[in-house]
Amino acid sequence: MQGMITVFWKELADHFTSWRFIILFALVLLAAVLATRGAFESIRGEVTGVAPFVFLRLFTVSGEMLPPFLYFIVLLVPIVGIVLGFDAINSERNSGTLSRLLSQPIYRDAVINGKFLAGVVTIAIMLTTIVILVSGIGLRMIGVPPSSEEAIRLLVFLLVSIVYGAFWLGLAILFSILFRRVATSALASIAVWIFFFFFWSMLASAIANMLAPAGEMVSSQLRNVEVNLMFMLVSPINLFQQAMVVLLIPGMRTLGQILQSPGGLVPTSALPLSQSLLSVWPHLVSLIALTVVCFAISYIKFMREEIRST
């Protein structure tokens, strides 16, 4: 335990003093603030003090020029996790510091556990700071404090966002163990992110059209949508996004359960917090399971590989 704490504090100090993390933190914070400002411009007419869940709309409504705050979290948190983990192991292996570290009274599991824990805590501090700052700015702009239910929904959103970042951190650490070159592990991590963020939806749609073609019958169209949504859940990005949409937009059951009206797609009546959590529980469990599996593979691989002194 003492060895893990030593590695943890060393890695935490390295993260918060590195320019790449400072620049990335500033970028995420700037995007979040601008998205909140754009959301306020869009919902200004709704701020009456009696409209339900006005405060949450700061995180889900897009402005005229920028997407919503939630979009930036979905987009940028994987990059933060990748930046914190893509050189966690191979950079120390290549420089020879890993063998010298393990020659000290520090066990292997303390090294990887300390590195992963430091990365998760760094992500948690960053996201907590951003959510608090954005909430304070939003409160100053709209003058309507969040209700107790809105505060709980934001807290759950924050916790799940940390798990989401931990998955990408674990994936990046896995690639840093599998590949000796730092550039290769970084490119592999970014390639996975690009594949799931940009291409998986198109691939899932193509698979759904092949397995369940959408004909003229309503039943066949519904079946096509169901198959498409099922394959979309393979992506950790879509798992997180769908869960957060249901959580932060209380009237939304799932992305597939919305009503069509002459004005466009509108959510149904608001769900209580317990029902929203019940709806997204499978998504949250799947995301946690993916994170655990990813780190477990990294742990086993690191514990079994040979590390020679250089």
C-alpha positions in Angstrom: 0.0 0.0 0.0 2.8 2.4 0.8 4.4 1.8 -2.6 1.1 2.5 -4.4 0.7 5.8 -2.4 4.2 6.8 -3.3 3.6 6.2 -7.0 0.1 7.8 -6.8 1.5 11.1 -5.4 4.4 11.2 -7.9 2.1 10.6 -10.9 -0.5 13.1 -9.6 2.2 15.8 -9.3 3.5 15.0 -12.8 0.0 15.4 -14.2 -0.8 18.7 -12.6 2.6 20.2 -13.5 2.7 19.0 -17.1 2.0 21.6 -19.8 -0.1 19.2 -21.9 -2.6 18.7 -19.1 -2.7 22.4 -18.3 -3.4 23.2 -22.0 -6.0 20.5 -22.3 -7.7 21.6 -19.0 -7.9 25.2 -20.3 -9.3 24.0 -23.6 -12.1 21.9 -21.9 -12.9 24.7 -19.5 -13.1 27.3 -22.4 -15.4 25.0 -24.4 -17.6 24.4 -21.4 -18.0 28.1 -20.6 -18.7 29.0 -24.2 -21.3 26.2 -24.4 -23.0 27.4 -21.2 -23.1 31.0 -22.6 -24.7 29.7 -25.8 -27.2 27.7 -23.9 -28.2 30.7 -21.9 -28.8 32.7 -25.0 -31.1 29.9 -26.3 -33.1 29.5 -23.1 -33.3 33.1 -22.0 -37.0 33.3 -22.7 -37.7 30.2 -20.6 -36.1 31.6 -17.4 -39.2 32.4 -15.5 -38.4 30.8 -12.2 -41.2 28.3 -12.6 -40.2 26.4 -15.7 -39.1 22.9 -14.7 -35.4 21.8 -15.0 -34.2 25.1 -16.4 -30.8 24.7 -14.7 -30.2 21.4 -16.4 -30.9 22.9 -19.7 -27.6 24.8 -19.4 -25.9 21.5 -19.9 -28.0 20.1 -22.7 -29.1 23.0 -24.9 -27.0 24.2 -27.8 -26.4 27.7 -28.8 -26.5 29.3 -32.2 -22.8 28.6 -32.9 -21.8 25.9 -30.4 -23.1 22.5 -29.4 -24.2 21.9 -25.8 -21.9 21.3 -22.8 -22.8 17.6 -22.9 -21.4 17.2 -26.4 -18.0 18.6 -25.3 -17.9 16.2 -22.4 -18.6 13.3 -24.7 -16.0 14.6 -27.2 -13.1 15.8 -24.9 -13.1 13.5 -21.9 -11.8 10.5 -24.0 -8.9 12.8 -25.1 -8.1 13.7 -21.5 -8.0 10.0 -20.6 -5.8 9.1 -23.5 -3.4 12.0 -22.8 -3.0 10.9 -19.2 -2.4 7.2 -20.0 -0.9 6.7 -23.5 2.8 6.9 -22.2 2.2 5.7 -18.6 4.3 2.5 -19.0 6.2 2.5 -22.2 7.9 5.9 -21.7 9.3 4.7 -18.4 10.3 1.4 -19.9 12.1 3.1 -22.8 13.9 5.5 -20.5 15.0 2.8 -18.1 13.3 4.3 -15.1 10.7 1.5 -14.8 13.4 -1.2 -14.0 15.0 1.2 -11.5 11.6 1.8 -9.9 10.9 -1.9 -9.6 14.3 -2.4 -8.0 13.1 -0.4 -5.0 10.8 -2.0 -2.4 7.8 -1.3 -4.7 5.7 -4.1 -6.1 4.5 -4.2 -9.7 0.9 -4.0 -8.8 1.6 -0.8 -6.8 3.0 0.8 -9.9 0.1 0.2 -12.2 -2.5 0.7 -9.5 -0.9 4.0 -8.5 -0.7 5.2 -12.1 -4.3 4.3 -12.8 -5.6 5.8 -9.5 -3.7 9.1 -10.1 -5.2 9.4 -13.6 -8.7 8.8 -12.3 -8.3 11.3 -9.5 -6.9 13.9 -12.0 -9.9 13.4 -14.2 -12.2 13.6 -11.2 -10.7 16.9 -10.0 -10.8 18.4 -13.5 -14.4 17.5 -14.2 -15.5 18.5 -10.7 -13.9 21.9 -11.1 -15.4 22.4 -14.5 -18.9 21.4 -13.4 -18.7 23.7 -10.4 -17.5 26.6 -12.4 -20.1 26.2 -15.1 -22.8 25.8 -12.5 -21.7 29.0 -10.8 -21.6 30.9 -14.1 -25.0 29.5 -15.0 -26.5 30.4 -11.7 -25.2 34.0 -12.1 -26.6 34.3 -15.6 -30.1 32.8 -15.1 -30.6 33.6 -11.4 -32.5 30.3 -10.8 -30.8 27.9 -8.4 -30.9 24.2 -9.1 -33.5 22.1 -7.3 -32.5 19.2 -5.1 -33.4 16.8 -7.9 -31.3 18.8 -10.4 -28.4 18.8 -8.1 -28.6 15.0 -7.7 -28.8 14.5 -11.4 -25.7 16.7 -11.9 -23.9 14.7 -9.2 -24.7 11.4 -10.9 -23.6 12.9 -14.2 -20.3 13.9 -12.7 -19.7 10.4 -11.3 -20.5 8.7 -14.5 -18.3 11.1 -16.5 -15.4 10.1 -14.2 -16.1 6.5 -15.0 -16.3 7.4 -18.7 -12.9 9.0 -18.5 -11.5 6.1 -16.5 -12.4 3.7 -19.3 -10.3 5.7 -21.8 -7.5 6.1 -19.3 -7.5 2.3 -18.8 -7.5 1.8 -22.6 -4.6 4.1 -23.1 -2.6 2.4 -20.3 -3.4 -1.0 -22.0 -1.9 0.3 -25.2 1.1 1.7 -23.4 1.8 -1.8 -22.1 1.1 -3.6 -25.4 3.3 -1.2 -27.6 6.8 -0.2 -26.7 6.7 3.0 -28.9 4.9 5.9 -27.3 3.7 7.2 -30.7 2.2 3.8 -31.5 0.2 3.6 -28.3 -1.1 7.2 -28.7 -2.1 6.5 -32.3 -3.9 3.2 -31.3 -5.8 5.0 -28.6 -6.8 7.8 -30.8 -7.8 5.4 -33.6 -10.2 3.6 -31.2 -11.7 7.0 -30.2 -12.1 8.1 -33.8 -13.7 4.8 -34.8 -16.3 4.8 -32.1 -17.0 8.6 -32.3 -17.2 9.1 -36.0 -17.7 5.7 -37.8 -19.5 3.3 -35.4 -22.9 4.9 -35.9 -22.6 4.4 -39.7 -21.4 0.8 -39.3 -24.2 0.1 -36.8 -26.8 1.5 -39.3 -25.3 -0.6 -42.1 -25.5 -3.8 -40.0 -29.1 -3.0 -39.0 -30.1 -2.5 -42.6 -28.5 -5.8 -43.5 -30.0 -7.8 -40.6 -33.4 -6.1 -40.4 -34.2 -4.1 -43.6 -36.6 -1.2 -43.1 -39.5 -1.9 -45.4 -42.8 -0.1 -45.8 -44.4 -1.8 -42.8 -44.1 0.0 -39.5 -43.1 -3.2 -37.7 -40.1 -3.7 -40.0 -39.0 0.0 -39.5 -39.3 -0.4 -35.7 -37.3 -3.6 -35.9 -34.6 -1.8 -37.9 -34.4 0.9 -35.2 -34.2 -1.6 -32.4 -31.3 -3.5 -34.1 -29.6 -0.2 -34.8 -29.9 0.9 -31.2 -28.7 -2.5 -30.0 -25.4 -2.3 -32.0 -25.0 1.4 -31.0 -24.7 0.3 -27.4 -21.5 -1.6 -28.3 -19.7 1.8 -28.3 -18.7 3.2 -24.9 -19.3 6.7 -26.3 -22.9 5.9 -27.1 -23.4 4.1 -23.8 -22.3 7.3 -22.0 -24.2 9.7 -24.3 -27.5 7.8 -24.1 -27.3 7.5 -20.4 -26.6 11.2 -19.9 -29.3 12.3 -22.3 -31.9 10.4 -20.3 -30.4 11.7 -17.0 -30.0 15.3 -17.9 -33.3 15.6 -19.9 -35.8 14.2 -17.5 -38.5 13.9 -20.1 -36.4 11.6 -22.2 -36.9 7.9 -21.7 -34.3 6.7 -24.2 -33.1 8.1 -27.5 -35.6 5.9 -29.2 -38.6 6.7 -27.1 -39.7 10.2 -28.1 -42.8 11.6 -29.5 -43.2 13.1 -33.0 -45.0 16.4 -33.1 -45.5 19.1 -35.8 -42.8 21.1 -34.1 -40.3 18.3 -34.3 -39.0 15.7 -31.8 -40.0 16.5 -28.2 -39.6 14.4 -25.1 -42.5 13.1 -23.2 -43.5 14.1 -19.7 -40.7 14.3 -17.1 -39.6 11.1 -15.3 -38.8 11.1 -11.6 -35.2 10.6 -10.7 -35.6 7.0 -9.6 -37.2 6.1 -13.0 -34.4 7.9 -14.9 -31.8 6.0 -12.9 -33.6 2.7 -13.6 -33.7 3.5 -17.3 -30.0 4.1 -17.6 -28.8 1.5 -15.1 -27.9 -1.1 -17.8 -25.8 1.6 -19.6 -24.0 2.5 -16.4 -23.3 -1.1 -15.5 -22.0 -1.8 -19.0 -19.7 1.2 -18.9 -18.3 0.2 -15.5 -17.8 -3.3 -16.7 -15.9 -2.1 -19.8 -13.7 0.0 -17.5 -13.0 -2.9 -15.1 -12.3 -5.3 -18.0 -9.9 -2.9 -19.7 -7.9 -2.2 -16.6 -7.9 -6.0 -15.6 -6.3 -6.8 -19.0 -3.7 -4.1 -18.4 -3.0 -5.4 -14.9 -2.6 -9.0 -16.0 -0.4 -8.1 -19.0 1.8 -5.8 -16.9 2.2 -8.3 -14.1 3.3 -11.1 -16.5 5.6 -9.2 -18.8 9.4 -9.3 -18.5 11.1 -6.1 -17.5 14.9 -6.0 -17.8 17.2 -3.4 -16.5 18.9 -1.3 -19.1 
